[in-house]
Amino acid sequence: MASSTSRFEVFAGKNEKFYFRLKVQSGEIILSSQAYALRSSARRAIQSIRDHASDAACYVAKKNKAGKSYFNLVARNSKVIGTSQSYASPQGMKKGIEAVKRAAAKAGIE
């Protein structure tokens, strides 16, 4: 699923804050960020994603109000640095975690 064409996209939202999302080759968004006041802060958060993505202990499984599974990627200080999409099943969520592990280290930044 992930390849050298996986990428982090940094963009400005309508609220003039900066966000990033991690996309795989197919264009699917597999991880999204919180809002950052500065573009440089969003780019630093991408480095934190890269630093933590390979560590299974940094993934926290959750369920939303609709009962769908998702995960947060957290830094070692317990701060959330990325949030996944919602998945219909815990198995789908586990595949999503594996996709982030594969994609984050090699993804370029746009």
C-alpha positions, 0 to 999 in steps of 0.5 A: 500500500505505501510506497515512495509516492506516499506523502505528507501534505501540509496545508492551510485550513479555512481557519488560517491554521496549518494541518498535515495529512499522510496520503498513500499512493492511492490518494487515501488519507491514512493519518491527519493532524491537529491544527498548528498556528505555524507551518513550521510547527506542522512540519516539526510534527511530521518529524515527530510522526516519523520518529514515533511511527515504528513504535507499536506502543505509540498507537492508541486504539479508540472507538468513536460515538458511532462505534467505529474503530480509529487510532491516535498516534501519540508521542512518548509524552502522551500528546496526540500527533496524528489521528486515523480515519474511522474503520468498520472493524478493529482488523481494518484499524490494524491494517491502517496502523501497519500502513502508517508504519510503512508510509511515514518513514519514506513519505515526502513532504509537500 
